[in-house]
């Protein structure tokens, strides 16, 4: 999947709101005003773009659900498809901490989803490749700035 699953998220939010008898305004108030009722409406309709982790966390507070559960739904991940070491709470907190500093773009979300599915040895290879790519880019940037 290349982007957050709006269909899954839309159904999830709608279901939780029905189960808990919540209005969009209730969700807004429970989030501490960090999301608007129109934003909640956009998520339900699937029209919201660029869902940031901060907004998803605020939505989780508004719905009174676990943040990681909502983020998994938003990105089409399930507990069954996620390796145990990723499902581990400490890894989830690390991912959330990294993610809250930035808005996850579709390409980054796709990369993360693909890497999660890899075996540990395969991830090590990917990590080596990304580090080499980053070093090569740094060398290129230094050469360019010295011209």
C-alpha positions as CSV (number, residue, x, y, z in Angstrom):
1,X,0.0,0.0,0.0
2,X,1.5,3.3,-1.0
3,X,-0.4,5.7,1.3
4,X,-2.5,5.8,4.4
5,X,-5.6,3.7,4.0
6,X,-8.3,6.3,4.0
7,X,-11.0,3.7,3.4
8,X,-9.9,1.6,6.4
9,X,-9.4,4.7,8.6
10,X,-12.7,6.1,7.5
11,X,-14.6,3.0,8.4
12,X,-12.6,2.6,11.7
13,X,-13.3,6.2,12.8
14,X,-17.0,5.9,11.9
15,X,-17.4,2.6,13.7
16,X,-15.7,3.9,16.9
17,X,-17.8,7.0,16.9
18,X,-21.0,5.0,16.5
19,X,-19.9,2.5,19.2
20,X,-19.1,5.3,21.7
21,X,-22.0,7.6,20.6
22,X,-19.7,10.4,19.7
23,X,-20.3,13.4,17.4
24,X,-17.6,15.1,15.4
25,X,-17.7,17.9,18.0
26,X,-17.2,15.4,20.8
27,X,-14.1,14.1,19.1
28,X,-12.8,17.6,18.6
29,X,-13.4,18.5,22.3
30,X,-11.8,15.3,23.6
31,X,-8.7,16.0,21.4
32,X,-8.2,19.3,23.3
33,X,-9.1,21.2,20.1
34,X,-6.1,19.8,18.3
35,X,-8.4,18.7,15.4
36,X,-11.5,20.3,14.1
37,X,-14.9,18.7,13.5
38,X,-14.4,19.4,9.8
39,X,-11.1,17.5,9.9
40,X,-12.9,14.5,11.5
41,X,-15.5,14.8,8.8
42,X,-12.8,14.9,6.1
43,X,-11.3,11.7,7.6
44,X,-14.6,10.0,7.6
45,X,-15.3,11.0,4.0
46,X,-11.8,10.1,2.9
47,X,-11.1,13.6,1.6
48,X,-8.4,14.5,4.2
49,X,-4.9,14.6,2.7
50,X,-1.5,14.5,4.3
51,X,-2.5,12.9,7.6
52,X,0.3,13.7,10.0
53,X,1.1,11.5,13.0
54,X,0.4,14.5,15.3
55,X,-3.1,14.7,13.8
56,X,-3.6,11.0,14.1
57,X,-2.5,11.1,17.7
58,X,-5.0,13.9,18.4
59,X,-7.7,11.9,16.7
60,X,-6.8,8.9,18.9
61,X,-7.2,11.0,22.0
62,X,-10.5,12.4,20.6
63,X,-11.8,8.8,20.0
64,X,-10.2,7.5,23.2
65,X,-8.4,4.7,21.4
66,X,-4.7,3.6,21.5
67,X,-2.6,5.8,19.3
68,X,-0.7,2.9,17.8
69,X,-4.0,1.1,16.9
70,X,-5.2,4.2,15.0
71,X,-1.9,4.6,13.2
72,X,-1.9,0.9,12.2
73,X,-5.3,1.3,10.8
74,X,-4.4,4.5,9.0
75,X,-1.4,2.9,7.3
76,X,-3.2,-0.4,6.6
77,X,-1.1,-2.4,9.1
78,X,-2.4,-5.2,11.3
79,X,-1.0,-7.0,14.3
80,X,-0.8,-10.2,12.3
81,X,1.2,-8.6,9.5
82,X,3.7,-6.9,11.7
83,X,6.7,-8.8,13.0
84,X,6.8,-9.2,16.8
85,X,9.8,-7.0,17.2
86,X,7.9,-4.2,15.5
87,X,4.7,-4.9,17.4
88,X,6.8,-4.5,20.6
89,X,5.7,-1.4,22.4
90,X,9.2,0.1,22.7
91,X,9.6,0.0,18.9
92,X,6.2,1.6,18.5
93,X,7.2,4.5,20.8
94,X,10.4,5.0,18.9
95,X,8.5,5.1,15.6
96,X,6.0,7.5,17.0
97,X,8.7,9.8,18.4
98,X,10.5,9.9,15.1
99,X,7.2,10.3,13.2
100,X,5.8,13.1,15.3
101,X,8.6,15.4,14.1
102,X,7.5,15.2,10.5
103,X,4.5,14.6,8.3
104,X,4.8,11.2,6.8
105,X,4.7,11.5,3.0
106,X,3.3,8.7,0.9
107,X,6.7,7.6,-0.3
108,X,8.1,7.3,3.2
109,X,5.0,5.4,4.4
110,X,5.4,3.0,1.5
111,X,9.1,2.5,2.3
112,X,8.4,1.9,6.0
113,X,5.6,-0.6,5.1
114,X,7.9,-2.6,2.8
115,X,10.8,-2.6,5.3
116,X,8.6,-3.8,8.1
117,X,7.8,-6.9,6.0
118,X,11.5,-7.8,5.5
119,X,13.4,-10.4,7.4
120,X,16.1,-9.0,9.8
121,X,19.0,-9.9,7.4
122,X,17.2,-8.2,4.5
123,X,16.6,-5.1,6.6
124,X,20.4,-5.0,7.4
125,X,21.1,-5.0,3.7
126,X,18.6,-2.2,3.1
127,X,20.1,-0.2,5.9
128,X,23.6,-0.6,4.5
129,X,22.3,0.6,1.1
130,X,20.6,3.6,2.5
131,X,23.7,4.6,4.5
132,X,25.8,4.3,1.4
133,X,23.3,6.3,-0.6
134,X,23.3,9.0,2.1
135,X,27.1,9.2,2.2
136,X,27.3,9.4,-1.6
137,X,24.7,12.2,-1.5
138,X,26.8,14.0,1.2
139,X,29.9,13.7,-0.9
140,X,28.0,15.1,-3.9
141,X,26.7,18.0,-1.8
142,X,30.2,18.8,-0.5
143,X,31.7,18.8,-4.0
144,X,28.9,21.0,-5.3
145,X,29.3,23.5,-2.5
146,X,33.1,23.7,-3.0
147,X,32.6,24.7,-6.7
